[in-house]
Amino acid sequence: MATIRISTDDNFQMTAYEARPEGPCRGAVVVVQEIFGVNSHIRAVADGYAAAGFYALAPALFDRAESGIELGYEQDDMTRGVDLAFNQLQMPRTLGDLAAAVDHAASFGKVGMVGYCFGGLLTWLSACQNPALSAASAYYGGGVPGMAEMSPQCPIILHFGEQDAHIPMDSVKDFMARHPELAVYIYDADHGFNCEQRASFDEQAAALAKQRTLAFFAEHLDK
């Protein structure tokens, strides 16, 4: 586990947390942060994918605004994170930075992407726009149901919480109707159910979503 630097297409030096598997590499997974930065939770997620045999890379997307951002999960942290993600970053540039992370990870095999919250939205957009991805798993991406007119270019699964007030279930059902070909999983859980540091953490939902994601990545990356 280490922090490395990745050169983007405009020669910006973006930091990223890297976790390598101990044994043979089954492919690569780009882990996309929530609005709270590459904090201890996101590093733990990357470590988990490395433990499962994948090269894992979590790019610090907030570096464009300020380096070293690691937020917690209180209201002040959320307010700052929203400002960083949606006011201080520019979406096309952020997607370009993610593409640089995918290109870096490609030297370790086929590349998948998994993202949470803000990262779930970025994962959906990347799956629709970046042909270098081989698979994607998007967790409770705010705004995704409103982008149902887009079509993914790689296999993707999506996870939503039925109790998530940030992403109304009616909008998710509309999205599913627009994309009957996609695997969309609904959990009896709230927004952020994958994060053990949040009050909304749901161990059962997190374990099931991770199991599904690992099986999905094994199918599309481990070849």
C-alpha positions as CSV (number, residue, x, y, z in Angstrom):
1,M,0.0,0.0,0.0
2,A,1.4,3.4,-1.0
3,T,0.6,6.8,-2.3
4,I,1.7,7.4,-5.8
5,R,1.4,10.1,-8.4
6,I,-0.3,9.8,-11.8
7,S,0.2,12.2,-14.7
8,T,-3.0,13.3,-16.3
9,D,-3.4,14.4,-20.0
10,D,-2.7,18.0,-19.0
11,N,0.4,17.0,-17.0
12,F,-1.2,17.5,-13.6
13,Q,0.3,15.3,-11.0
14,M,-2.6,13.6,-9.2
15,T,-2.0,11.5,-6.1
16,A,-3.6,8.1,-5.7
17,Y,-3.7,5.4,-3.1
18,E,-2.4,2.1,-4.5
19,A,-2.9,-1.4,-3.1
20,R,-1.4,-4.4,-4.7
21,P,-2.4,-8.0,-4.3
22,E,0.1,-10.4,-2.7
23,G,-0.4,-13.1,-5.3
24,P,-1.2,-13.2,-9.0
25,C,-3.1,-10.2,-10.2
26,R,-6.7,-10.9,-11.4
27,G,-7.0,-7.4,-13.1
28,A,-7.4,-3.9,-11.8
29,V,-10.0,-1.9,-10.0
30,V,-10.2,1.9,-9.8
31,V,-11.9,2.8,-6.6
32,V,-13.8,6.2,-6.9
33,Q,-14.2,8.2,-3.7
34,E,-17.3,9.7,-2.1
35,I,-17.5,13.4,-1.5
36,F,-15.3,12.9,1.5
37,G,-12.0,12.3,-0.4
38,V,-9.6,9.4,-0.3
39,N,-10.1,8.9,3.5
40,S,-9.5,5.9,5.6
41,H,-12.7,4.2,4.5
42,I,-11.8,4.5,0.8
43,R,-8.3,3.2,1.5
44,A,-9.9,0.3,3.3
45,V,-12.1,-0.4,0.3
46,A,-9.0,-0.4,-2.0
47,D,-7.2,-2.8,0.4
48,G,-10.2,-5.1,0.3
49,Y,-10.0,-5.4,-3.5
50,A,-6.3,-6.0,-3.3
51,A,-6.9,-8.7,-0.8
52,A,-9.3,-10.3,-3.3
53,G,-6.5,-10.4,-5.9
54,F,-7.0,-7.1,-7.8
55,Y,-4.6,-4.2,-8.3
56,A,-6.6,-1.4,-6.7
57,L,-6.1,2.4,-7.3
58,A,-8.0,5.2,-5.6
59,P,-7.3,8.5,-7.3
60,A,-7.5,11.7,-5.1
61,L,-9.9,13.7,-7.3
62,F,-10.0,16.6,-5.0
63,D,-6.3,17.3,-5.7
64,R,-7.4,19.7,-8.4
65,A,-8.9,21.9,-5.6
66,E,-6.7,21.1,-2.6
67,S,-4.4,18.2,-1.9
68,G,-4.7,15.9,1.1
69,I,-8.4,16.2,1.5
70,E,-9.7,13.6,4.0
71,L,-13.1,14.3,5.5
72,G,-15.3,12.6,8.1
73,Y,-19.0,12.1,8.0
74,E,-20.4,15.0,10.1
75,Q,-22.6,17.7,8.6
76,D,-19.7,20.2,8.2
77,D,-17.8,17.5,6.3
78,M,-20.7,16.9,4.0
79,T,-21.1,20.6,3.3
80,R,-17.5,20.9,2.4
81,G,-17.4,17.8,0.4
82,V,-20.4,18.8,-1.7
83,D,-18.8,22.2,-2.4
84,L,-15.5,20.5,-3.4
85,A,-17.2,17.9,-5.7
86,F,-19.7,20.1,-7.4
87,N,-18.5,23.7,-7.2
88,Q,-14.7,23.5,-7.2
89,L,-14.3,20.6,-9.6
90,Q,-15.3,20.6,-13.3
91,M,-17.0,17.3,-14.3
92,P,-15.3,16.9,-17.7
93,R,-11.9,17.5,-16.1
94,T,-12.7,15.1,-13.3
95,L,-13.7,12.4,-15.8
96,G,-10.4,13.1,-17.6
97,D,-8.5,12.5,-14.3
98,L,-10.4,9.2,-13.8
99,A,-9.4,8.2,-17.3
100,A,-5.8,8.8,-16.4
101,A,-6.2,6.5,-13.4
102,V,-7.8,3.8,-15.7
103,D,-4.9,4.1,-18.1
104,H,-2.4,3.7,-15.3
105,A,-4.2,0.7,-13.9
106,A,-4.4,-0.9,-17.4
107,S,-0.8,-2.1,-17.1
108,F,-2.1,-4.6,-14.5
109,G,-4.8,-6.1,-16.7
110,K,-8.4,-5.4,-17.6
111,V,-9.8,-2.5,-15.6
112,G,-13.0,-2.3,-13.6
113,M,-14.3,0.7,-11.7
114,V,-16.3,0.8,-8.4
115,G,-17.6,4.1,-7.0
116,Y,-19.7,5.3,-4.1
117,C,-22.0,8.2,-3.8
118,F,-20.2,11.0,-5.9
119,G,-18.1,8.1,-7.1
120,G,-21.1,6.1,-8.1
121,L,-22.2,9.0,-10.4
122,L,-18.6,9.2,-11.8
123,T,-18.6,5.4,-12.3
124,W,-21.8,5.6,-14.4
125,L,-20.5,8.5,-16.5
126,S,-17.1,6.7,-17.0
127,A,-18.9,3.5,-18.0
128,C,-20.8,5.5,-20.6
129,Q,-17.9,7.4,-21.9
130,N,-14.6,5.5,-21.4
131,P,-14.1,2.5,-23.7
132,A,-11.0,1.5,-21.8
133,L,-13.2,0.1,-18.9
134,S,-14.1,-3.6,-18.9
135,A,-16.6,-3.5,-16.1
136,A,-18.1,-1.2,-13.5
137,S,-20.1,-1.3,-10.3
138,A,-21.9,1.9,-9.1
139,Y,-23.1,2.3,-5.6
140,Y,-25.9,4.8,-4.8
141,G,-24.8,7.4,-7.4
142,G,-26.8,10.6,-6.9
143,G,-27.9,11.9,-10.3
144,V,-27.6,8.5,-12.1
145,P,-31.4,8.0,-12.5
146,G,-31.6,11.4,-14.2
147,M,-29.0,10.3,-16.8
148,A,-31.0,7.3,-18.0
149,E,-30.6,8.6,-21.6
150,M,-27.0,7.5,-21.5
151,S,-25.8,4.0,-22.4
152,P,-22.9,2.2,-20.9
153,Q,-20.1,1.0,-23.1
154,C,-19.1,-1.8,-20.7
155,P,-20.9,-4.2,-18.4
156,I,-22.2,-2.5,-15.3
157,I,-24.2,-3.3,-12.2
158,L,-25.8,-0.7,-10.0
159,H,-26.7,-0.7,-6.3
160,F,-29.3,1.5,-4.5
161,G,-30.8,1.7,-1.0
162,E,-34.6,1.6,-0.7
163,Q,-34.4,3.9,2.2
164,D,-32.2,6.5,0.5
165,A,-33.9,9.9,0.6
166,H,-31.2,11.4,-1.6
167,I,-32.2,9.1,-4.5
168,P,-36.0,8.6,-4.6
169,M,-37.0,5.0,-5.3
170,D,-39.5,6.2,-8.0
171,S,-36.5,7.6,-10.0
172,V,-34.6,4.4,-9.6
173,K,-37.6,2.4,-10.9
174,D,-37.9,4.7,-13.8
175,F,-34.2,4.2,-14.6
176,M,-34.7,0.4,-14.4
177,A,-37.6,0.7,-16.8
178,R,-35.4,2.6,-19.2
179,H,-32.6,0.0,-18.9
180,P,-34.1,-3.4,-18.5
181,E,-30.9,-4.9,-19.7
182,L,-28.9,-3.8,-16.7
183,A,-28.6,-5.5,-13.3
184,V,-29.9,-3.0,-10.8
185,Y,-29.9,-4.2,-7.2
186,I,-32.1,-2.7,-4.5
187,Y,-31.2,-3.1,-0.8
188,D,-33.2,-2.6,2.3
189,A,-30.7,0.1,3.4
190,D,-30.0,3.8,3.4
191,H,-27.6,6.0,1.4
192,G,-24.0,5.1,2.3
193,F,-24.8,1.6,3.4
194,N,-21.3,0.4,2.4
195,C,-19.4,2.7,4.7
196,E,-18.7,1.2,8.2
197,Q,-17.9,4.7,9.4
198,R,-21.4,6.1,8.8
199,A,-24.6,5.6,10.9
200,S,-26.3,4.3,7.7
201,F,-23.9,1.4,7.4
202,D,-25.7,-1.9,6.8
203,E,-23.4,-4.9,7.2
204,Q,-25.7,-7.3,5.4
205,A,-26.3,-5.0,2.4
206,A,-22.6,-4.1,2.2
207,A,-21.6,-7.8,2.2
208,L,-24.1,-8.7,-0.5
209,A,-23.2,-5.8,-2.7
210,K,-19.5,-6.6,-2.4
211,Q,-20.1,-10.3,-3.1
212,R,-22.0,-9.4,-6.3
213,T,-19.3,-6.9,-7.3
214,L,-16.5,-9.4,-6.8
215,A,-18.3,-12.0,-8.8
216,F,-19.0,-9.5,-11.5
217,F,-15.4,-8.4,-11.7
218,A,-14.2,-12.0,-11.7
219,E,-16.4,-12.6,-14.7
220,H,-15.3,-9.6,-16.7
221,L,-11.7,-8.9,-15.5
222,D,-10.2,-12.2,-14.4
223,K,-9.6,-13.7,-17.9
